[in-house]
Amino acid sequence: MTTFDLGALGARVRRERHARGLTLDDLAAASGVSRSMLSEVERGSRTPTVLTVDRIATGLGTSLARLLRDELADPVVVLRHGEQDVVRDPAGWERRVLSPVRTGVEFEFMRTTIGPGVDAGTFDPHAPGSREHLAVESGRLLLTLDGTPVQLGRGDSIAYAGDVHHGFANPGTEPCVYYLVMDLTP
């Protein structure tokens, strides 16, 4: 299902929650993820879906990447293909994090593959002022922004506010591959 360490994920969620002075109940309210699920994730005893990890990150005001990897302070960071964090959702899609986690930077660059006919779900709004930029490499993507559908095909790109509900689905018969850049810094 995933290529990340559940214990490390749990420790990072707990560290980010404590750094923000949040209780499990506070984070549950901010993320829409139940207190019991958050507790299990923090203990490393339950494998969350990609959507759940994203909701936790959003509730913390950070990126999925920051929950998957420790910060890197080097001025130049090369992430070889085998070193990149990859999360696979049982629904039939995969997200590969291409950007390093940097101190004081809430930015994420991802490559996502969604199987034919797969709906990856609707993601919660990020912090006010967040921006997302998306480019479709292949296939078709149905992007939904606060309930408004936008059909995108190979070579299309779009920029939009990240502080809205946004859903990703592949209405096509071939895999859809797209790149997504998230700037969560307001």
Residue pairs with C-beta under 8 A, 6 or more apart in sequence:
1 47
1 88
1 89
1 90
2 47
2 86
2 87
2 88
3 85
3 86
3 87
3 88
4 68
4 85
4 86
4 87
5 44
6 41
6 44
6 45
6 46
6 47
7 44
8 44
9 41
9 44
9 53
9 67
9 68
10 41
10 42
10 43
10 44
11 42
11 44
12 66
12 67
12 68
12 70
13 38
13 41
13 42
13 56
13 60
13 67
14 42
16 60
16 62
16 66
16 67
17 23
17 24
17 27
17 42
17 60
20 60
20 61
22 30
22 60
24 35
24 38
24 39
24 42
25 35
27 33
27 38
27 56
27 59
27 60
28 34
28 35
28 38
30 58
30 59
30 60
31 38
31 55
31 56
31 58
31 59
31 60
31 124
32 55
32 59
32 124
33 41
33 52
33 55
33 56
33 59
37 46
37 48
37 52
38 56
40 46
41 48
41 52
41 53
41 56
48 56
49 89
49 90
49 91
50 64
50 87
50 88
50 89
50 93
50 95
50 120
51 89
51 120
51 121
51 123
53 64
53 67
53 68
53 87
54 64
54 123
54 124
55 123
55 124
56 67
57 63
57 64
57 66
57 67
58 123
58 124
58 125
58 126
59 124
60 67
61 106
61 127
61 184
62 106
62 184
63 101
63 106
63 107
63 108
63 182
63 184
64 87
64 95
64 97
64 108
64 110
65 85
65 97
65 99
65 100
65 101
65 108
65 110
66 101
66 106
68 85
68 87
68 97
68 101
69 85
69 97
69 100
69 101
70 101
71 101
71 102
71 103
72 100
72 101
72 102
73 102
73 103
77 100
77 102
79 98
79 99
79 100
84 96
84 97
84 98
85 96
85 97
86 94
86 95
86 96
86 97
87 94
87 95
88 94
89 95
89 120
91 118
91 119
91 120
91 121
92 114
92 115
92 118
93 112
93 113
93 114
93 115
93 118
93 120
93 168
93 170
94 112
94 113
95 110
95 111
95 112
96 110
96 111
96 112
96 113
97 108
97 109
97 110
98 109
98 110
98 111
99 107
99 108
99 109
99 110
105 185
106 183
106 184
106 185
107 181
107 182
107 183
107 184
107 185
108 180
108 181
108 182
108 184
109 179
109 180
109 181
109 182
110 179
110 180
110 181
110 182
111 177
111 178
111 179
112 120
112 168
112 177
112 178
112 179
112 180
113 175
113 176
113 177
114 120
114 139
114 141
114 168
114 169
114 170
114 175
114 176
114 178
115 170
115 175
116 170
116 172
116 173
116 174
116 175
117 170
117 171
117 172
117 173
118 169
118 170
119 167
119 168
119 169
119 170
120 167
120 168
120 169
120 170
121 167
121 168
122 144
122 165
122 166
122 167
123 165
123 166
123 167
123 168
124 165
125 162
125 163
125 164
125 165
125 166
126 162
126 163
126 182
126 184
127 162
127 163
127 184
127 186
128 163
128 186
129 163
129 185
129 186
130 161
130 162
130 163
130 182
130 183
130 184
130 185
130 186
131 159
131 160
131 161
131 162
131 182
131 183
132 159
132 160
132 161
132 162
132 166
132 180
132 181
132 182
132 183
133 157
133 158
133 159
133 180
133 181
133 183
134 141
134 143
134 152
134 157
134 158
134 159
134 160
134 178
134 179
134 180
134 181
135 155
135 156
135 157
135 178
135 179
136 152
136 153
136 154
136 155
136 156
136 157
136 176
136 177
136 178
137 154
137 177
137 178
137 179
138 154
138 174
138 175
138 176
138 177
139 153
139 154
139 170
139 172
139 174
139 175
139 176
139 177
140 151
140 152
140 153
140 154
140 170
140 171
140 172
140 176
141 151
141 152
141 153
141 168
141 169
141 170
141 176
141 178
142 149
142 150
142 151
142 152
142 167
142 168
142 169
142 170
142 171
143 149
143 150
143 152
143 158
143 166
143 167
143 168
144 150
144 165
144 166
144 167
144 168
144 169
145 160
145 161
145 164
145 165
145 166
146 164
146 165
146 166
147 165
150 158
151 171
152 158
152 178
160 166
162 182
162 183
162 184
170 176
